[in-house]
Amino acid sequence: MRPAAGRAREMKDQTATRAVVGTVENGTSRTAADIATTMAAAPGRTSNPSAVEGRRRRYRPFVVERRVEVAPGVAVHAVEHPGERQPFLLVHGLASNLRLWDGVAEGLAAAGHRVVSVDLRGHGRSDRPDDGYDVATVASDLATLIGALDLGRPWAAGQSWGGNVVLELAWAAPEVVSGIACVDGGWIELADRFPDWAACERQLRPPATTGLSSVLLEQRLRDSHPGWPETGIQGVLACFEVRDDDTVAPWLTLERHLLILRGLWQHRPSSRYPEVRVPVLLLPARREGGPDTGTEAAVAAAQEALAVSRTTWVEGDHDLHAQHPDLVADALLAAAVELTAT
């Protein structure tokens, strides 16, 4: 691994999407207009989210379903948008599924990029083994998937827990990725909040949803997320199996959910930052009223310790990729062009 001492701190950006007040890059102040000009000049990108949305509307998705064995007896489900340009690998969060990335995937594919989204083990249409839910094993699944699909060196984007997973991937196998993006995750260190696993489990144990009416679930979702695009709504609904009696059950069982949660509690991404050699895009959510001080401190610490990084704050919910797919797609396209490994 590359030693932390003496590495150049490059591309340390701080931007805010939807409420851009300027940024500092390599010590030079840049206005929102400067940022838009830079984005317009980059190949395969557009200068504003409305243009990205228009490009996506013109795109007619052609996808290929994949099943890839990532460990003995364990296969994961993936969906691929073929393309000739820089590949992207999209990784969901805990208790989620690849469908939450649909809007982002379409935006990237509309720009000509090869895009693969994946249901991680235990989730969606992937196999559900009894073990292997620690962050290191799931990251290893991704490395195997990249090789099996001959993705070259994709940019890997992960949301929430998926952010921690792609960070682990970049640390453990930097040769398989060109860069990573951490979407409101990647800096999660639950052990800082909870002194022991029992406390973490009590606080973060998921609510029971098995047996809930599918109609009621959808209505609650739409009522609580009135501004979300349909791709985001359908993505969340895809987290659940609809049974013959029109009630739902999450694809991820409670037992496996807790195994993942424990693995996340044990994971210490801050110990990885100094040795991550590939570029990192940090996309934290700025919720109504501003980010909490804990998130601000964690993101700042990550940016300081990472060799090549950019931080872009996005106003929205934890599931930024589902709520603002065009903004996230544009941020990924910008990072793939502008952030380069040293």
Residue, then its C-alpha position, 0 to 999 in steps of 0.5 A: m500500500r502507498p504510504a500516507a506520509g508525503r502524498a500530495r493532497e489533490m483536488k480537495d473540493q467543497t461544493a454544494t449542489r442545488a445551493v452552490v455558493g462556490t468552491v475552493e479547488n487547489g486554493t482557488s476560489r470558484t463561483a457557481a458560474d465557473i463550475a458550470t463552465t467547467m462541467a459544460a466543457a467536459p466530454g460526455r457531460t452537461s452543464n445543468p441537471s435539466a440537460v441531464e434529465g433531457r438526455r435521459r428522457r431521450y435514452r431508451p434503456f437496453v439492459v442485460e440481466r446477469r447472474v455471477e458467481v462471486a463465491p462458491g455457491v453464491a451468485v449475485h444478480a446484476v443489471e447491465h446497460p451496455g456502453e463504450r465509455q468509462p464503466f460504472l459499478l453501482v452499489h446499494g445500501l443496507a436493506s436496499n436493492l439495485r433498482l434504487w440506482d435506476g435513474v442514475a444508471e439511465g443517466l450514465a448510460a445515456a451518456g454512452h457509459r457501460v453501467v452495472s448495478v448489483d444486488l449484493r448478497g442477501h438482497g433483491r434477486s441475489d442468493r442469500p447465504d447464511d454468512g459472509y456479510d462483513v464489509a470485507t467479504v462483500a467488497s471481495d464479491l465486488a472485486t470478483l464481479i468486476g473480473a467476471l464481467d470484464l469491467g476493466r477498472p470502473w468507477a464504483a459508487g456506493q450508497s450508505w453501507g454500500g459507500n463503506v463497501v466500495l471504500e473497502l474495495a478501493w483499499a483492498a483492491p485498488e487495481v480493480v477500480s479507477g475511482i469510487a464515489c461514496v453517497d451519504g456513506g463511506w465514512i460510517e463508523l457506528a462504533d463511535r456512536f455505540p460503545d457496544w454491539a448490543a447498544c447498536e442493535r437496540q437502536l438500529r434494529p429495523p422496524a417490522t414490515t412483514g405482513l404490511s399491505s402492499v397498497l398501504l406501503e406504496q401509499r405511505l412511501r408516496d406520501s412521505h416522498p412527494g418530490w421523488p421521481e418514479t424510478g426512486i419510488q419503484g426502487v424502494l418498492a423493489c426492496f419487498e417481495v409482494r406475496d400472494d395475499d398482497t402483503v409484503a416481506p423484505w427480501l433481506t431477512l432480519e437475521r441477515h440484516l443484523l449480520i450486516l449491521r454488526g459488520l458495519w459496526q465493526h468496520r473502521p473506514s477511517s483506518r483505510y483513508p490514508e492508504v486509499r490510492v484512487p480518487v474518491l468523490l464524497l456525496p453527503a446529504r445536506r438535510e433540511g436544517g443542515p447536516d448534523t455536526g457528526t456528519e460534517a466532522a466525519v466527512a471533513a476527516a475523510q477528505e483530509a485523510l484521503a489523497v485525492s478527493r472531492t466533496t459535494w454536498v447535496e440537499g436531500d434525503h439519505d437516498l440521494h441516488a433515488q431522489h436526485p438521480d440526475l444530480v448524482a449522475d452528473a456528479l459521477l460524470a464530473a468526477a470520472v473526468e476531473l479526478t485523476a489518480t496520482 
